[in-house]
Amino acid sequence: MTTTPSTRLPENVRPVHYRLILEPDLDTFTFAGQEEVEVTVESPTSEVTLNASELNVSRAVSEVAGEEAVASAIKYDEEQERVTLRFASPLPAGRVVLRLDFTGELNDQLRGFYRSTYMDSDGVERRLATTQFEATDARRAFPCWDEPAVKASFDVTLVVPEELEAISNMPIASTEPASEGRKAVTFERTPAMSTYLLAFIVGDMACVEGNADDGTLVRVWATRGKEELGLFALENSVAALRYMNDYFGIPYPLAKMDHIAVPDFAAGAMENWGAITYRETALLYDPENSAPQAKQRILEVVAHEMAHMWFGDLVTMEWWDDLWLNESFASWMGDKTVDHLYPEWEMWTQFVSHDTNAALGLDGLRNSHPIEANVDDPAEIRELFDAISYSKGGSVLRMLEDYVGAETFRKGLHAYLSDHAYGNARGAHLWDAINTAAETEGLGLGVPVVPLMEAWIKQTGYPVLTAEIARETEQAEATIAQSRFLYDHLLGEAADAALWPVPVSIAHGGNGAPSKHVLSDEGARFATGAGTDWVKLNAGQTGFFRVAYTEEEWRRLGEAIAAGALPPVDRLGLQNDAYALVKSGHLPATVFLELAESFVGETDAIVWGDLAANLRGLESLLASTPHLDAFRAYARSLFARIAAQVGWDAQPGDGHLESLRRSIVINQFGSYGDEATLAEALTRFRKHASGERTLVPDMRAAAFGLSSQQSGRDVADALWRLYDTAELHEEKVRILGALTRTRDSALLADLLDSSLSDRVRSQDTPIVLIQAGASPDGREQTWEFVQDNWAELDRRYGKGGFAIMRLVGIAAGFASAEREAETREFFETHPAPSAARSIQQSLESIRLNTKWLELNADTAGAWLASRA
């Protein structure tokens, strides 16, 4: 894809090697830097342009054959985030050395070279400096060619107080005395790498460490006193490295791998090569206080970031339109690794719930984007960090692996990594490698890999397959037609003419493996099995599409669900498709409500979790109608049996998924107003808050949240006391989540005000606002608060991407034309370039919600009343 030349740096001068010296001052929150850059000049030039933002370059010198020349002018372009060095005489073609002196600020915006403050175990405020450079923020730490294809090697020296640790991508080469009370820590030279993968951390840090089978040093760092909480991540990181080295067939190329927990961090983690940074909640595990959800999240995030050491770091996309090459593979490979380490966790069923279904939800909006998206400026780049680049891409890769076979897929990945190691690549290089592997294996694919994947990567959206099952003979047949799935089908909008080559697996009642086909045109007919059996398309949920059946087939499938005739992943997929088809106007709401009754006997944790999420969606829609109480009574009827079965306390033999199920079920059952569950929650909470600390970690979120939901200031004050004394940050986040569930507007106002105070970390403010805004009880008040405080929120998060997009998404829950107009008007006067698409998605969602209520509220209400 092409990009606008004006936003890219001139190609006439390119770096080969940086020698970088940085000296952060944690008292003044500033830093000073010096760099020496060896560059190659293609043709004589009097100007050198590179990226720099929020830096002051005080001196620039060139050296050619031992002769130095001071730049005659240093010109800044703040909008383009560039600095241009002008020299009186042209620099000749060939090798040139540039030397720059500069200063900058250790900012509080969680990007570039930034500061973080925290209280140590003695209650003393401590400070550290750390980095977050992806996508375009290395330029805030040092002048550089801040584009992924412009790779160079780095020698990094950090001048820091003697008592602090300094960490960067490579092992320490030397430590020398510097100015009084300081030391100069120099690291070994890096391989050729992109600027966004460089990292440095300075603070009072400590680590636990071990060695992988190949001798690689693996360490987990945290602020001093918390390092022992890294033992779980260390053990599993070593195991994951063993698996990835074997799977990729290319050993991890660096001498060490550091995992570093920092107190303030915008995202979950960042794949800096050899020095991965994390939120504390994504790395530190306390066996006494961490919930199973946290344990799993740590493994998923660690494995995701480790996968980047190959996909993203060793081989890097040429430009950000191929960001998915990094993130899709890390999402897919991360879960593949956890599945290898913990097969009993059903990670691929969880992948469908957390990744595939999330991506299907976003990609069903007209205001979505293709996986490979044409982007140019930093704001557009930041918008790509969404469920399309991560989860749709990962889901499409899973579909491709199923299509060509696991071993053929692995061989293709190995060839791709080998061919492009230490360099850059495009998506086409990957498809060529997998296609070659398939041809070598002699696979007779219905559609070759390249055209198959080009359609899925370059087109926005995905298909819905409409299936009609004919049973006139003993051998049933499915007539299948495809069209683009769009939620605005509800509005009467026409789908476009897009078509996809669709790998389709078809399962049916009775014995026998699913049959496999490829729908390469608008429609086709396939044999499906014995004529009286149920028929289910997308067996195993490996395909990225939805399936629409007739109401008679939904009835058959509901009976199969109730009978336990389908595996969990297919049960999960059916209810998720039905919900989406109801939301898009393809089905009446009653079809989903009736299908959900088939799950009364369900036992699988992941199925319950996905069904619970969809029921929350319906509850949110119906919250402003007279039918809310009837819906909650209906929902209680769905959860009553499983809630009685799992109870509040673990049973002998319970494992990870049983713990997850208990938390999901009790929390959901109580949220619908079950009186006994609410009473038990409050009893257990009061006992825990009194000092007995009797609540096990996996039930704290439920007990805290349900207590907050039904009580007043006494519970809120008790939660804040627990928050202020909690040492594990996971516990603090859990408590903040509980506080968002209050139905008292005064207590919510206190929480919202606190979220912007020093009491709540800046990284956690969006968590508070997003969770409070997700509740029908708190959405309007939270959105008003966001608008009133937009200037501060935009200052903190406006150029960070993740948080600002999610804050914009709060408005997506509204369901009235008035709210749509108000939201549109607000963003017309308060633009958010890094969330421009998210704004359009929120407006589209409001419009869809409004229409859905108009068409379905009364019908759904009458059905719910009939079940009372």
Order of alpha helices (4+ residues) and beta strands (2+ residues): beta-beta-beta-beta-beta-beta-beta-beta-beta-beta-beta-beta-beta-beta-beta-beta-beta-alpha-beta-beta-beta-alpha-beta-alpha-alpha-alpha-alpha-alpha-alpha-beta-alpha-alpha-beta-beta-beta-beta-beta-beta-beta-alpha-alpha-alpha-alpha-alpha-alpha-alpha-alpha-alpha-alpha-alpha-alpha-alpha-alpha-alpha-alpha-alpha
